[in-house]
């Protein structure tokens, strides 16, 4: 990566009237969150699952909330505690500061379920969580409600990674589960995320023909939802800035690749800005 890439990216940000921030799992690594890339990365973060050979994709399956809810809540309860305790890195502040100086501000599109952008000071109505949020719950069965997980504290035995205390339930007394899109998930209630997506669509409509810089941060190709959103949003203008340590390549030459971690790239860009 050359200095000219950083300079070009800084020019795109400086000349933009608004920012679309598209963030994948790599955005959280600099906050100290574990890197689940590959089975080995996941098992380093969760040794009990390595002992039984369970992969991330196997645990992130909604069937466990029916067949073995203590296994399911052991995994998601531990992650809920982890995300509650994590302090977003300084890159989030830099993005918020840049947005504050833009006429159109910023919108966030993220596959992360950790709520880090809201925790870092982004308003709730500026964030689209395309895979849902661990900080919200839904009924395991038929109730349409989606509600906050804040009142719940899941007790987890970290030697077995199984939940040991009371498990969350709906007002109808049926079991609850996180409002997260899991693998092979036909029960996820998408109403909250769809409302967020509607706000993004309206923001993009209002910002048509205005210069928008698209910053993609830590979004890989394994689950390409965020990359596709960033590419779609920037296709007409070539305004894509792709920040990715492992997969920085930009197709067709209509964007700027930065082979850096999120915090390192944002700090370098802020110095130029």
Secondary structure, DSSP 8 states (H G I E B T S, - for coil): --HHHHHHHHHHHHH-SEEEEEE-THHHHTTT-----HHHHHHHH-HHHHHHT--HHHHSBTTHHHH-HHHHHHHHHHHHHHHHH----HHHHHHHHHHHTSTT-EEEEE---S-HHHHTT--GGGEEETTEEEEEEEESSS---EEESTT----EETTTTEE-S---B-TTSSBEEEEE--BT-S----HHHHHHHHHHHHHHHHTTTS-EEEEEES--STTTHHHHHHHHHHTTTT-EEEE-SS----GGG-EEEE-S-HHHHHHHHHHH-
